[in-house]
Amino acid sequence: MSVVEPQVDSRDPAPAALDVRDLEVTFHRRGRDLPVLKGVTLRIAPGEAYGLVGESGCGKTTLAMAALRYLASNGTVDAGQVLVEGRDVSTLSDEALRKWRGEAVAMVYQDPAAALSPAMRIGDQVAEVFRYHEGLSKAEALKRARESLRRVALPDPDATLRRYPFELSGGQQQRVVIAMALAVNPRLLVLDEPTTGLDATVEAEILDLIEELRGRIHAAILLITHNLGLVARLCERVGVLYAGRVVEEGPAREIFTDPRHPYTMGLLRCVPRFGMNKTDAALQTIPGTLPALGEPLEGCVYSARCPMAKPVCIRREPDLYAWPGDGGPRGRAEAEAMPPEPAAFSPHHANPVGEAARHARCYFSAEVAQMPHLTPVLATSLEARGATAGAVLEIDDLVRTFRDGRRKLTAVSDVSLNLRRGETFGLVGESGSGKTTLAKCVTGLIAPDSGTVTFEGKRLRATAGRRSQDALRAIQMVFQNPDSTLNPAWSTRAILTRAVRKLGSGGSVRAKVDKLSADVRVEPRFLIQKPSDLSGGQKQRIAIARAFAGDPTLVVCDEPASALDVSVQASILNLLVELQTNEQVSYVFISHDLAVVRYISDRIGVMYLAELIEVGSAEEVFNPPHHPYTEALLSSIPTLDFGDRRERIALRGTMPSLSEPPSGCRFHTRCHRTLGDICVEQEPPVQEAAPGHTYKCHIPPHELLAAQATAEPAAPIKA
Amino acid sequence: MARLIGRRLLLMVPTLILVSILVFALAEVLPGNLGRFILGPYATQSAVDQLNHNLGMDKPIYTRYVEWAGHFVTGHWGTSYQYTTSVFPLVMRALGNSLLLAGFALVIIVPTSILVGVYAGLRRDSILDRAITISSLSMTVIPEFVSGVILIVVFAVTLHWLPVQAMPPQGSPFIDRFYYLILPAIPLMLLELGYIARMARVGTVQVLNMPYVRTAVLKGLPRRRVIFGHVLRNALVPTVTVIGSQIGWLIGGLVVVETLFNYPGIGNYMVNAALNHDLPLLEACVLVVAVLYMLSNLIADIVVAFLNPRIRMGG
């Protein structure tokens, strides 16, 4: 992994690729003015990669849209300037703006499927850029489009040119978007969550591509993401945005290893580090929630949530002070000497940006390293959780197929697993691997074609409609999106009351609802609200409370925290751990986020193309020897560890179709450790790496261990 | 795609059978007796019975249905009781007249309403958009017999700008027919304009908010390219579906306008056939309208598939 050094320093006369000065953007909604950006200043040198991080609602995307002069119609730039290569964007004429977009700046979006025009062939979409920016004929433009697709390593560019977006996989779609953005060599590339929503291995491919292209295109990059690992990997500098303010800025490495603003520290502490488990340490959370747009803030924008906040923080807002330096203490002394002015924002900087390498908007930067830890409940060991030898849940040879026209898709193929009381079984695998189908068979939302689900020693009926009331109560589910699971017309109290009436075991319904909401830390005043008035985290807490209404034995959690911001995700994970400790409930936990699964699970199963290819304790699965697919998955996660020199394993090709799974070992078409014919012809045996740790592969454990223990993979294959 | 069309065409068969049975059953429960109807109140009962016997009206309904259906599918559509002429040429001529009226209205209305709707969508929340939305909505809620009567009174009776009749005198050149159709076509246009324009507006507004339109703008494409290349194609999908169902509806819904203007179209014949127990004519009219309705929906679906490659290739 090669980090390109910024090619220009502050003495260079070349104007910045992006120079945002004291930018203030306000949205106008229902007669109210809601400030989104409150005096943001940042500079990106030509060729530099700058990461902008912060939770959703901080103003990241608004900043990017303001830079491209594409604010929503209810948004206005009230003050400040955006200069791109020295030109003020607001002064461009319509035609100049059009030329400038595409030629000077280009953007890559979060959801590539939505970013591509659905009814237009890929070739035409890419060729458009050449036709309207370079005035090429249709035929010439298509030829150039072909080159562009080749540049982003799309296999078979000729065929891709003729395809429609829906015929491509998510990774291929994002490559097309990148090809389009880079078509006419822009000097500034804005990447807005470019890998969010993509599978881990696809994300790794896209990151490799961006990194590789950086060496050739010399475009400056503005990377907007909530994924700190991504920034650590791609960017030289980072800006941390909170409530429309830059609260910290500096070189990525220094910011992530030695943060000097409590918010940055909070963000870093609430992400589970790679390899961390709930029994090792509880996740830190950031108390409270992001202020709503337009909510009046006093003093420092972060003071309401800051564990280090002092009265002076509310008295006056701190500036961005250079670090290291005495700006913070001096600013504090000034703030204490001056009359309080909590509502005023300070768009001015104690140090002009660019003079010092690091800035933090805090009076107490020197003390951030000693920021107090919150102490949420630490998970007890599996034994202490009352885990007994007997299985709560046993799944035997479960098969589920779907029909797609005339084709038969096997979504779950001969899966067997078991789960003990109080245990968490993590299920990982890429989209389409069968995780959710398996979960739905357990909860009875769909019936398996064959195979059995045994719960507390009794065989369960296939569908929920035919299961006993007791079985329904004991097996509950928490979904990814609480918006679609909670009835929007009901108050949260009504939602919980109904759940208690349906599932509860008698006693006072009201008392039970109050206890549930207290257990999930939702204050009573929120119970009269409807789901739409709650934050995403609160909604998910209510969804969890609903699942716990009947004191369940098993809760299936399908990506329960994936749609939430990192700080909220941490608190939801802590809540699940705490509920498990108190109630001895078992979880089946589905997630594509491997660090999260590693954190919360006692045992982990890895699925690939409908098969469970590896099962073992969380620690065993995450360490060699493990299945080559698991190995590839793990290698693909971007981490915050700057000493991380793991070789990323790029899988070949794309996920095969479920209707025609490959012969022999299903993974052989993409495997980097394939042995040859045996993998193609024979179904691999289940090998035991350790008691309770099994995987499906032809390579025996000791050989796998020997191969995986070395830093270099056996046969590194670039896609 | 070909399979999809074939399947849809095949599906028309049971639908038509069902429709024909329904019409037969409904005609049966209509009050009155066919023989008495034809011969008038002063005919003797025996003459009425004789005529009913000759017409086959004394046979059970299913026998009559099977006989009629057998003839119908072999091209013998029977004789109209009231006009005592062969039904087939009668219906075809009426159909021609109706298609001319509906076609005339549609040729003007479809491009106009799409233009107006898309324009309103592109200028969302502007004064023009509001004006278009409100006026098109108010046009839709005025029934065609109200607007028709008002138009006749104002333009034909008072101002004498346009003829009251919908058909030119015998021997006039064909082109004159359009002049005579202007007045009857306007109520139809008013009705459709509001509906189609609002669909086009909503489609445009929705597509303008799509991320791929943002991509197109930020790619630096000229505005007309964004609109014609990326917005319209997707925005018009719901509109096309609506137009398809409206064409069928329009032809059936001509009943009111044709009666009002006494225009010899299929709607007019259908009303008369129903009023006069003219079952062969009624069946033929209803089935022809049903076929048109289904065909226009099918064509709309084909156009939608053309606009949306996902449907085209998935079919």
Interface residues (C-beta under 8 A of the other chain):
Chain A: L68 Y70 R98 K99 W100 R101 G102 E103 V105 A106 M107 Y109 D111 A114 A115 L116 S117 P118 A119 M120 E128 V129 Y132 H133 Y164 F166 E167 V177 M180
Chain B: M210 P211 Y212 R214 T215 A216 V217 L218 K219 G220 L221 P222 R225 G229 H230 R233 N234 L307 N308 P309 R310 M313
